[in-house]
Amino acid sequence: MRVIQINDKTTHMEKAWIYIPECADGSYYTGKTENLERRLTEHQNGVFKGYTSSRLPVKLIYSQVFSTYLEAINAERQIKGWSRAKKQALIRWDFELLHHLAEYKNETYFKNRK
């Protein structure tokens, strides 16, 4: 097993998931884990105080497995920066809309930089 160092934490190069649960208030949380079932149980039980613990219950609406934890970290960072509309397109596996929303954001970004 290969091991990498990220921010003073040892990370094993094994499969990992990103996941999006919908909270009781309709908001989305994006996270990563090496054990999806355990992590969802932790969310439901409020084990970690934070975003989801004050918005229970949560319901898993999207997950994707990656071959390494590092890939999951990168995907989580990317998705956390997305709009709700982009996250909903991902959840529905609507890659055409996802692509359109990415292009739209890029056009707006470049227009505003001029």
C-alpha positions as CSV (number, residue, x, y, z in Angstrom):
1,M,0.0,0.0,0.0
2,R,1.4,3.4,-1.0
3,V,1.1,6.3,1.5
4,I,1.2,10.0,0.8
5,Q,1.5,13.0,3.1
6,I,-1.0,15.8,2.9
7,N,-1.0,18.7,5.4
8,D,0.9,16.7,8.0
9,K,-1.7,13.8,7.7
10,T,-0.9,10.4,6.4
11,T,-3.3,9.3,3.6
12,H,-3.5,5.8,2.3
13,M,-3.8,5.4,-1.4
14,E,-7.0,3.3,-1.3
15,K,-10.4,3.8,-2.8
16,A,-12.5,6.6,-1.4
17,W,-15.9,8.2,-2.0
18,I,-17.2,11.7,-2.4
19,Y,-20.8,11.9,-1.3
20,I,-23.6,14.5,-1.1
21,P,-26.3,14.1,1.4
22,E,-29.4,16.3,1.4
23,C,-30.1,17.8,4.8
24,A,-33.5,18.2,6.4
25,D,-33.5,21.9,5.4
26,G,-32.9,21.0,1.8
27,S,-29.3,22.1,1.7
28,Y,-26.5,19.9,0.4
29,Y,-23.3,18.8,2.1
30,T,-20.3,17.5,0.2
31,G,-17.8,15.2,1.9
32,K,-15.2,12.5,1.3
33,T,-14.6,9.2,3.1
34,E,-13.0,5.8,2.9
35,N,-16.0,4.2,4.5
36,L,-19.3,5.5,3.1
37,E,-21.7,3.5,5.2
38,R,-19.9,4.4,8.5
39,R,-19.7,8.1,7.6
40,L,-23.4,8.3,6.8
41,T,-24.2,6.7,10.1
42,E,-21.9,9.2,11.8
43,H,-23.8,12.1,10.1
44,Q,-27.2,10.6,11.1
45,N,-26.1,10.3,14.7
46,G,-24.5,13.7,14.9
47,V,-21.2,12.3,15.9
48,F,-19.3,15.3,14.5
49,K,-20.6,18.7,15.4
50,G,-20.8,20.8,12.3
51,Y,-22.9,21.5,9.3
52,T,-25.0,18.4,9.1
53,S,-25.4,17.9,12.9
54,S,-27.8,20.8,13.0
55,R,-29.7,19.8,9.9
56,L,-30.7,16.2,10.6
57,P,-31.8,13.9,9.3
58,V,-29.7,13.6,6.1
59,K,-30.3,11.5,3.1
60,L,-27.7,10.3,0.7
61,I,-28.5,11.5,-2.8
62,Y,-25.1,11.1,-4.6
63,S,-21.9,9.2,-4.2
64,Q,-19.0,8.4,-6.5
65,V,-16.1,6.1,-5.8
66,F,-12.5,7.0,-6.7
67,S,-9.5,4.7,-6.9
68,T,-7.5,6.9,-4.5
69,Y,-8.2,9.2,-1.6
70,L,-6.3,12.0,-3.3
71,E,-8.7,11.8,-6.3
72,A,-11.6,12.1,-3.8
73,I,-10.0,15.1,-2.1
74,N,-9.6,16.9,-5.4
75,A,-13.2,16.1,-6.5
76,E,-14.6,17.2,-3.2
77,R,-12.7,20.5,-3.4
78,Q,-14.0,21.1,-6.9
79,I,-17.7,20.2,-6.1
80,K,-17.7,22.3,-2.9
81,G,-17.0,25.4,-5.1
82,W,-20.0,24.6,-7.4
83,S,-23.4,26.3,-7.4
84,R,-26.4,24.4,-6.3
85,A,-27.5,24.1,-9.9
86,K,-24.3,22.4,-10.9
87,K,-24.6,20.0,-7.9
88,Q,-28.1,19.2,-8.9
89,A,-27.0,18.4,-12.5
90,L,-24.3,16.1,-11.1
91,I,-26.8,14.4,-8.8
92,R,-29.1,13.7,-11.8
93,W,-26.1,12.6,-13.9
94,D,-27.0,15.3,-16.4
95,F,-23.6,15.9,-17.8
96,E,-24.9,18.0,-20.7
97,L,-26.4,20.5,-18.3
98,L,-23.3,20.3,-16.1
99,H,-21.1,21.2,-19.1
100,H,-23.5,24.1,-20.1
101,L,-23.4,25.5,-16.5
102,A,-19.6,25.3,-16.5
103,E,-19.5,27.2,-19.9
104,Y,-21.9,29.8,-18.7
105,K,-19.9,30.5,-15.6
106,N,-16.7,30.7,-17.7
107,E,-18.4,33.2,-20.1
108,T,-19.6,35.4,-17.2
109,Y,-16.2,35.2,-15.6
110,F,-14.3,36.3,-18.7
111,K,-16.9,39.1,-19.5
112,N,-16.5,40.5,-16.0
113,R,-12.7,40.5,-16.2
114,K,-12.6,42.9,-19.2
